Amino acid sequence: MTDSLYDHLEQQARQQGPEAAIELLIDHFRREKRFHELFDALLIRSRMRFGLPVILTRSLDDLEEPLRTQVEEAYLEACREVGRGLLEQGRVREAWTYLRPPGEVEPVAEALQRLEVTEENLDELIEVAVHEGVCPRRGFELVLEHYGICNAITLYDAQMHFRPREQQQEVAALLLRHLHPELLENVKADVARREGQAPEASTLEELVSERPWLFENDAYHIDTSHLHSVVRFARVLEQPEELKLAADLCCYGKHLGPQFQFQNEEPFAGGYADFERFFRAQLGQGTEEHLEFFAQKARSLSVEEHGTAPAEVYVELLSRLGRVEEALEAAAELIPAKAATTGFAPSLLELASRSGRYDRLKEISRRRGDLLGFVAGLLEDRLRQTATES
C-alpha cells in the first residue's frame, strides 16, 4: 500500500468510523485481487458486525447460539467469494482451500474442465481433481495424456478404491476405453503383417479365436500387467457397452501364456475366465450358468480363509441382474453379521430399501441381533403402511 492509502484509511476511520475503513480496505483488496488478504479483511468486517473483537482469540465453539451460526455463515460466505476469485485467476489449488469448507465442488470441477493445461499447473490440476476427489475423471484424463496408462493404473489403485462407486465407474470406463482400442489395433496389425491383409474382425474375440499362433513363444500385444489391472477395475462397470469391452479383453487374456496369468483373489482365482463369466452374466450370455458358478464359490469358500469377497460378488451380481430379493436372502445367508466387508455389494439395508422387503429386514436383523437394522426396517415398514393408508 502507498502512504496515501494508509492516510486515507486513517481518515476514514476518524471521520466515518471503523466500518468505513474496513470497507475501503476490502474494496482495495478486491481491485488488486489480493485474495488471501481479502479473506482476512472480510472476516474482520464480520466480527465487527457481530460485536466481536477485531482480533478474535476465542474459539467459535465458545460462542453461544445464534451468534456462532451467524459467524460461521459469514466465514463460509468469505470462503466462497475468495475461492471464486482465485478460480477466475486459474489458481485452482488455492481456490479449493477456500471452497472446500462450504462444499463448493461444482465450480472447481468446471474450472478443471476449462482451464488450459500447462507444465506449471499440470500437477496442481491432477492433485485437486484426483487426490482431493473434485473431478477424478478429469484428473485421469490428464494423467493418461501426460504420464501414460502405467501411472494412471498406479494412481487408480492408490486413490479410487474408496471413492464413491460413480467416480470409480467413470475412471474405470476411461481406462477401459483407452486400453481396448490400443490392444485391438495392435492385434490387427500383427494379423495383417502375418496374413498379408487387414482382418475384417472388429473384436478381440474374433481375432484370436482361430489364430492360436498369435500367442506362440509367449507373444503378447500390450503390457500384460496393464491388461490385468484394467480388467480388474472393470468389475465396477455396469453399462452394456463397457461390459462387452471388458469381456472382450478377457477373451484375449485367456490366450496369454501361463506367466502372464496373474494371481487373483477369489472368486476370480481362475483369472480372465472368471472375470469373463462375471461380465457375460450381466450381458445375458449364459447368465444362469455363471450365476451358479459364483453361487457355488460363495457357498463353498470359507469366510475365514477368503473373506466376504466371494459372497459379495454373488450378491452384487444378483443385484445388478434385478434379482434384489434373491440378493437380500443371499446376503443374509452368506455374509456374517459382524464380518468386515469390502463394500463391493450393497448392504442389507440397501437391498431391503430397493426391494421394499422391510419385513424380511426385520426378521433377518432380529435373528442376527442387529437392533439398528431391526429398527430401520420397523420404521420404514410403518412409514410405508402409513403412506398406503393415506
Secondary structure, 3 states (H helix, E strand, C coil): CCHHHHHHHHHHHHHCCHHHHHHHHHHHHHHHCCHHHHHHHHHHHHHHHCCCCCCCCCCHHHCCCCHHHHHHHHHHHHHHHHHHHHHHCCCHHHHHHHHCCCCCHHHHHHHHHHCCCCCCCHHHHHHHHHHCCCCHHHHHHHHHHHCCHHHHHHHHHHHCCCCCHHHHHHHHHHHHHHHHHHHHHHHHHHHHHHHCCCCCCCCHHHHHHCCHHHHHHHCCCCCHHHHHHHHHHHHHCCCHHHHHHHHHHHHHHCCCCHHHCCCCCCCCCCCHHHHHHHHHHHCCCCHHHHHHHHHHHHHHCCHHHHCCHHHHHHHHHHHHCCCHHHHHHHHHHHCCCCCCCCCCCCCHHHHHHHHCCHHHHHHHHHHHCCHHHHHHHHHHHHHHHHHHHC
